[in-house]
């Protein structure tokens, strides 16, 4: 009787596994690089050489050296990549148009002093061209407590000269979800290692200091989409180096079934990553040229610095403002 019950339970587990794996497309097909190192699910992925995959590699520097920890999954469905720009608005005010013309005039002139002179003259000419009535209206509307009333009475408002301003590009985030089903003891152990690795590298390292006086950043991750030849898939946009933001886990979401050693039949994980910095158009166009995606030889994310051209423009702007300040001081 006990033998029949055991066989029945075994058949039920096998049926549940077959049903779920068929839905996920984890059936045996093709072959994988048998020499590949790291963790992977399912285990037969190692023998499926022509199957597209997604590769997660953590650059662990906690030991002082860079150690690569890699995890492979079959390439998931519904890959989502979002590119966003942030825009705001700015009100230039009543003299905004005149100021804009002055800036444009100054931009065509060489030298900080010449830029200041040309810009100032252009602004004065714009103000002179304004009608006396408009200038009086602007001044009256600026009176404390009377501006709104005067605007309502005249049924006019000061032109806010509203313009759209670019504030930068958002730091991109990515989320991937995987269902892992243990069909053997070895696969249950592999799933446990994968789950532990993701959770482990979400947290900072205390450098062996129990007092937690300092914390080392969690590892940087490289994420790659590989085609059937295990080359990067050129049709899927590249992802820059990332930090692992969070791991959400769910056990036995389909049925409360455990193996005899206590391991769950199913482990669902949802892993969220965020790129280490905001990207520029140059980054997007050249991501494929950098195999490490902005991760240095020390295993850390490289920082984005200003170029020589950017520094030159900043120095020129500082020189202009210094000239303006000196001119104001001499007048006062």
MARRO-833542 format. One record per residue (C-alpha): x, y, z; residue number from 1; residue in one letter. Coordinates in Angstrom, 2 decimals, m for minus. Each point is the difference from the previous one (the first is absolute). Layout:
X;Y;Z;NUM;A
...
END
This chain:
0.00;0.00;0.00;1;X
2.78;2.42;0.97;2;X
1.82;m0.87;m3.21;3;X
m3.08;0.86;m2.08;4;X
m0.41;3.34;1.81;5;X
3.69;0.84;m0.51;6;X
m0.27;m0.87;m3.69;7;X
m3.17;2.08;m0.31;8;X
1.67;3.04;1.63;9;X
3.03;m0.47;m2.22;10;X
m2.21;m0.07;m3.07;11;X
m1.79;3.15;1.13;12;X
3.31;1.84;0.52;13;X
1.30;m1.20;m3.36;14;X
m3.22;1.09;m1.67;15;X
0.12;3.44;1.62;16;X
3.63;0.46;m1.02;17;X
m0.67;m1.10;m3.58;18;X
m2.98;2.33;m0.29;19;X
1.85;3.04;1.28;20;X
3.22;m0.67;m1.91;21;X
m1.93;m0.50;m3.24;22;X
m1.62;3.42;0.51;23;X
3.39;1.60;0.63;24;X
1.66;m1.65;m2.97;25;X
2.65;m1.82;2.06;26;X
m0.24;m3.22;m1.97;27;X
3.20;m1.65;m1.26;28;X
1.27;1.40;m3.28;29;X
3.32;0.92;m1.53;30;X
3.14;0.23;2.16;31;X
1.99;2.45;2.14;32;X
3.70;0.57;0.59;33;X
0.93;m2.90;2.27;34;X
3.13;1.85;1.12;35;X
m1.84;3.04;1.31;36;X
0.60;0.81;3.68;37;X
m2.46;1.48;2.45;38;X
m3.59;m0.66;1.00;39;X
m2.84;m0.64;m2.40;40;X
m3.60;m1.04;m0.14;41;X
m1.20;m2.41;m1.25;42;X
2.96;m2.37;0.31;43;X
m0.47;m1.37;m3.51;44;X
0.69;3.52;m1.28;45;X
3.66;m0.98;0.16;46;X
m0.62;m2.43;m2.83;47;X
m2.09;2.37;m2.16;48;X
2.59;1.78;m2.12;49;X
m2.45;1.74;m2.34;50;X
m2.35;1.43;2.63;51;X
m0.06;3.80;0.52;52;X
0.81;0.96;3.59;53;X
0.20;2.91;2.38;54;X
3.21;0.28;2.01;55;X
0.38;1.71;3.39;56;X
3.57;0.55;1.23;57;X
0.83;1.49;3.42;58;X
3.43;1.59;0.51;59;X
0.75;m1.01;3.59;60;X
2.87;2.04;1.51;61;X
m0.52;m0.94;3.66;62;X
3.15;m2.17;0.08;63;X
2.23;2.73;m1.38;64;X
0.10;m1.60;m3.44;65;X
m2.69;0.10;m2.68;66;X
m1.95;m3.26;m0.11;67;X
m2.68;m0.52;m2.65;68;X
m3.18;m1.78;1.05;69;X
m2.14;m0.87;m3.03;70;X
m3.57;m1.27;m0.25;71;X
m1.71;m1.09;m3.22;72;X
m3.69;m0.35;m0.79;73;X
m1.84;m0.64;m3.26;74;X
m0.73;3.37;m1.58;75;X
m3.30;1.17;1.56;76;X
m3.07;1.16;m1.88;77;X
m1.32;3.55;0.17;78;X
3.37;1.80;0.29;79;X
m0.70;3.66;0.82;80;X
2.51;2.82;m0.46;81;X
m1.10;3.59;0.66;82;X
1.92;3.10;m1.14;83;X
m1.20;3.27;1.52;84;X
0.87;3.68;0.03;85;X
m1.12;2.47;2.68;86;X
m1.39;3.41;m0.94;87;X
m1.27;2.93;2.09;88;X
m1.14;3.54;m0.77;89;X
1.51;3.37;0.83;90;X
m1.57;3.48;m0.11;91;X
2.47;2.51;m1.42;92;X
m2.24;2.90;0.97;93;X
m0.83;3.25;m1.77;94;X
3.53;0.68;m1.18;95;X
0.70;m3.63;m0.78;96;X
m0.20;0.50;m3.75;97;X
2.32;2.98;0.11;98;X
2.46;m1.88;2.18;99;X
m0.07;m2.93;m2.41;100;X
0.90;2.27;m2.91;101;X
2.83;1.50;2.03;102;X
1.43;m3.42;0.77;103;X
m0.17;m0.99;m3.67;104;X
1.81;3.19;m1.02;105;X
2.72;m0.57;2.58;106;X
0.49;m3.60;m1.15;107;X
1.21;1.21;m3.42;108;X
2.80;2.07;1.53;109;X
3.43;m1.14;1.17;110;X
1.48;0.94;3.36;111;X
m1.67;0.33;3.38;112;X
0.05;3.83;0.06;113;X
m1.36;0.28;m3.53;114;X
m2.73;m2.50;0.80;115;X
m1.06;2.11;2.97;116;X
m0.03;3.24;m1.99;117;X
m1.90;m1.42;m2.96;118;X
m2.52;m1.74;2.24;119;X
m0.60;3.15;2.09;120;X
m0.51;2.19;m3.08;121;X
m2.41;m2.50;m1.54;122;X
m2.04;m0.09;3.21;123;X
m0.15;3.81;0.19;124;X
m1.15;0.22;m3.62;125;X
m2.78;m2.51;0.68;126;X
m1.20;2.06;2.96;127;X
0.14;3.25;m2.01;128;X
m2.20;m1.54;m2.68;129;X
m2.73;m0.74;2.54;130;X
m2.86;2.48;0.00;131;X
m0.23;2.42;2.89;132;X
m3.46;m1.34;0.89;133;X
1.30;m3.55;0.24;134;X
2.85;1.06;2.30;135;X
m2.41;1.92;2.22;136;X
m2.34;m2.98;0.15;137;X
2.84;m2.28;1.01;138;X
1.07;2.36;2.74;139;X
m3.56;0.47;1.31;140;X
m0.74;m3.71;0.03;141;X
3.11;m0.57;2.05;142;X
m1.32;2.15;2.87;143;X
m0.58;m2.09;3.13;144;X
m3.70;m0.63;0.56;145;X
m1.10;1.64;m3.25;146;X
1.47;m2.14;m2.76;147;X
m2.80;m2.59;m0.13;148;X
m2.72;2.65;0.22;149;X
1.51;2.07;m2.79;150;X
0.36;m3.06;m2.22;151;X
m3.64;m0.93;0.61;152;X
m1.17;3.55;m0.66;153;X
1.94;0.29;m3.26;154;X
m0.81;m3.57;m0.96;155;X
3.67;m0.55;m0.74;156;X
2.79;m1.94;1.61;157;X
3.74;0.19;m0.13;158;X
1.26;m2.43;m2.61;159;X
1.67;m2.78;2.05;160;X
2.06;m1.10;m3.02;161;X
m0.35;m3.62;1.07;162;X
2.53;m2.36;m1.54;163;X
0.69;m3.69;0.31;164;X
3.29;m0.87;1.67;165;X
1.90;m3.26;m0.26;166;X
0.94;m1.37;3.43;167;X
1.88;m3.14;m0.99;168;X
m0.58;m3.68;m0.64;169;X
m1.34;m2.37;2.62;170;X
2.09;m2.81;1.42;171;X
m1.43;m3.15;m1.59;172;X
m1.41;m2.91;2.01;173;X
m0.72;m3.59;m1.03;174;X
m1.98;m2.86;1.52;175;X
0.19;m3.68;m0.90;176;X
m2.14;m2.86;1.32;177;X
0.83;m3.70;m0.04;178;X
m1.81;m3.15;1.14;179;X
2.31;m2.80;1.10;180;X
m1.34;m3.53;0.50;181;X
2.15;m2.65;1.67;182;X
m0.33;m3.30;m1.87;183;X
2.88;m1.67;1.81;184;X
2.11;0.37;3.13;185;X
2.88;1.53;m1.95;186;X
m2.34;2.52;m1.63;187;X
m1.48;0.90;3.40;188;X
3.51;0.77;1.26;189;X
0.76;2.06;m3.12;190;X
m3.18;2.03;0.51;191;X
0.94;0.58;3.64;192;X
3.45;1.28;m1.04;193;X
m1.49;2.32;m2.63;194;X
m2.55;1.39;2.43;195;X
2.66;0.48;2.71;196;X
2.38;1.76;m2.41;197;X
m2.58;2.57;m1.07;198;X
m1.06;0.69;3.59;199;X
3.59;0.14;1.25;200;X
1.11;2.58;m2.52;201;X
m2.90;2.30;0.72;202;X
1.66;0.93;3.30;203;X
3.08;2.06;0.82;204;X
3.15;m1.67;1.33;205;X
1.21;1.01;3.47;206;X
3.62;m0.84;m0.87;207;X
0.10;m2.53;2.79;208;X
m0.74;2.72;2.55;209;X
m2.67;m1.20;2.41;210;X
m0.55;3.56;1.23;211;X
m1.00;1.05;m3.56;212;X
2.03;3.21;0.23;213;X
0.41;0.00;m3.77;214;X
m1.87;m1.76;m2.78;215;X
1.24;m1.00;m3.43;216;X
m2.32;0.50;m2.94;217;X
m1.81;m3.12;m1.22;218;X
1.54;m1.48;m3.17;219;X
m0.55;1.50;m3.41;220;X
m1.80;m2.24;m2.49;221;X
0.39;m0.47;m3.74;222;X
m3.11;m1.19;m1.85;223;X
0.27;m1.42;m3.52;224;X
m2.42;m1.60;m2.45;225;X
1.65;m2.86;m1.88;226;X
m1.16;m1.55;m3.26;227;X
0.17;m3.67;m0.99;228;X
3.73;0.32;m0.78;229;X
0.59;1.57;3.45;230;X
0.88;3.37;m1.53;231;X
m1.76;3.14;1.18;232;X
m3.35;0.36;m1.72;233;X
0.39;3.05;m2.26;234;X
m3.77;0.46;m0.27;235;X
m0.58;0.67;3.71;236;X
1.20;3.34;1.47;237;X
2.99;m0.27;2.31;238;X
m0.21;0.60;3.74;239;X
2.64;2.01;1.86;240;X
1.56;m1.19;3.27;241;X
m2.63;m0.34;2.75;242;X
m0.55;m0.36;3.71;243;X
m2.43;m2.63;1.22;244;X
m2.79;2.00;1.64;245;X
m2.18;m2.77;1.33;246;X
m1.00;m3.66;m0.08;247;X
m3.56;m1.17;0.55;248;X
m0.48;m3.70;0.68;249;X
m3.02;m2.27;m0.05;250;X
0.00;m3.69;0.89;251;X
m2.44;m2.58;m1.35;252;X
m2.33;2.52;m1.61;253;X
m1.81;m2.73;m1.95;254;X
m0.28;m2.78;2.58;255;X
1.25;m0.60;3.58;256;X
2.29;m2.84;m1.04;257;X
3.43;m0.77;1.51;258;X
2.58;m2.62;m0.81;259;X
0.98;m2.54;2.64;260;X
3.02;2.08;1.05;261;X
m2.25;3.01;0.66;262;X
0.91;1.97;m3.13;263;X
m2.98;1.74;m1.64;264;X
m1.21;m1.10;m3.39;265;X
m0.13;3.58;m1.34;266;X
1.99;3.15;0.67;267;X
m1.07;3.21;m1.75;268;X
2.40;2.95;0.05;269;X
m0.45;3.55;m1.25;270;X
3.28;1.92;m0.17;271;X
0.24;3.77;m0.51;272;X
3.10;1.83;m1.24;273;X
0.93;3.66;m0.39;274;X
2.80;1.26;m2.22;275;X
2.97;1.55;1.80;276;X
m0.51;3.42;m1.62;277;X
m2.10;1.92;m2.48;278;X
1.08;m0.55;m3.59;279;X
0.64;2.39;m2.86;280;X
m0.59;m0.45;m3.72;281;X
3.69;m0.88;m0.37;282;X
m0.42;m2.78;2.57;283;X
m3.01;m1.45;m1.82;284;X
1.85;0.01;m3.33;285;X
3.18;m1.59;1.37;286;X
m1.32;m2.45;2.61;287;X
0.84;m2.94;m2.23;288;X
3.66;1.07;m0.16;289;X
0.55;m0.43;3.75;290;X
m0.29;m3.65;0.97;291;X
0.05;0.85;3.73;292;X
m2.68;2.72;m0.29;293;X
1.85;2.66;1.98;294;X
1.48;m2.34;2.61;295;X
3.68;0.71;0.65;296;X
2.86;m2.43;0.53;297;X
m0.57;0.40;3.75;298;X
m3.53;m1.39;m0.39;299;X
m1.62;3.32;0.88;300;X
m2.29;2.21;m2.07;301;X
1.89;2.74;m1.80;302;X
m1.04;3.59;0.67;303;X
m1.18;2.45;m2.61;304;X
2.20;3.11;m0.17;305;X
0.04;3.21;m1.99;306;X
1.83;0.05;m3.33;307;X
2.67;2.55;m0.90;308;X
m2.51;1.83;m2.22;309;X
m2.49;0.18;2.89;310;X
2.66;1.38;2.33;311;X
0.98;2.63;m2.60;312;X
m3.62;1.17;m0.30;313;X
m0.33;0.20;3.79;314;X
3.17;2.07;0.25;315;X
m1.27;2.36;m2.69;316;X
m3.33;0.46;1.80;317;X
1.80;0.69;3.28;318;X
2.11;2.67;m1.74;319;X
m3.16;1.69;m1.33;320;X
m1.65;0.09;3.43;321;X
3.20;1.32;1.55;322;X
0.01;2.83;m2.54;323;X
m3.65;0.79;0.76;324;X
0.65;0.08;3.76;325;X
3.00;2.32;m0.39;326;X
m2.06;2.32;m2.21;327;X
m2.80;0.16;2.61;328;X
2.50;0.68;2.78;329;X
1.58;2.88;m1.92;330;X
m3.42;1.59;m0.61;331;X
m0.97;m0.25;3.66;332;X
END
